[in-house]
Amino acid sequence: MSLKITYKCLPPGVHPFGDILEDAELISDRVVASDEEELRHHVGDVLQLPDHRNGSEERSFEVVRVDKQANSQFAGEPDTMMGYRNVYVQDLQD
């Protein structure tokens, strides 16, 4: 099964709970193939990610929330399971 990880940025100082998550900006995503090692992110981790808001320039972000994985399957296609995970980040403070 493949896993799609979506990285979303929250404004600095905002707590990653409730309705504010809906306003997070998509900065990057990636699909991890079933034969690759699954990525595990934890709150406080620092990640280098391409920021699609700025021409895919690599930037540093801090993980502030990781949503549990959800799975879905395309109707009528049993071999198309895909996992989804949202990782919320904030710009790394210098």
N, C-alpha and C positions, 0 to 999 in steps of 0.2 A: 504494500500500500504506500502511496506517495503522501507526503505531508507538505502543505502549503503554509508557509510562515509569512504573516503580514506584519510589518513594522509600522507603527503609527506613533506620531510625535504629539506630545502634549506641551502646552506652554510651560515655561519654567515656574516653579512654585505651586503649580496646580496639583491637588491631590487626585490620584487616579481612581476615582470611584464615581458611581452614579452616572448622571446624564452627561457629564463632561466627556466621557469616553466617546460619545457619538460625534463630538466636535474634533476629535484627534485627526491630524493630517496624515495621509498615507505618504510615507517617505520611501519605502522599499518593500519588496516581497521576493520570495524565492520558493522554489519547489525542491524538496529533498526527495530523491528517488528512494524506493523501498530498499535498495541494496546499499544505500549510504547510511552511515551512522546518524541516528536522529540527533538533532541539535537540542541541547537543554540550556535554557537561559534561566537565570535567577535574578531576583531583584538586587540591584547594586552592581551587576556586571556592567562592564564598559565594552561597547561594541563599535567596531568600525563598519559603517554601512554606507552604501551609495545613497545619496539624498536626491531622489527624483525631482524634488522641488527646485534644486539648484544644479541642473544639468548632470545629475548622477555623480557629483563630486563626493569623494569619500570624506566622511565626517565622523567624529566621535560622539556617541550617545550613551546615556546611562539607562539601564532597564529599570522601570518603576513599577511594572505590573506584567504578569504573564497569565493570559487566560488559558483555562484548560482546553485540551484538544477536543474538537468536535469532529465527528465523522459523517460523511454523506456518500451516497451512491447514486450514480446516474440511473434513472428509471430504465428497467429492462436490461441493464448491462451489469451482471454480477461481478465482473472483473474490474470495475471502475471505482473501487473505493478510494476516497481521498480524505485525508485528515486535514483539519484546519486549526491553526493556532494564531492568536493575536498577541503580539509583543508590543507593549506600550513603552515608549522611551521619552526622554527629555534631553535637550542639548546639554552636553557635558559642560559644567561650570568650571572655568579656569581657576 
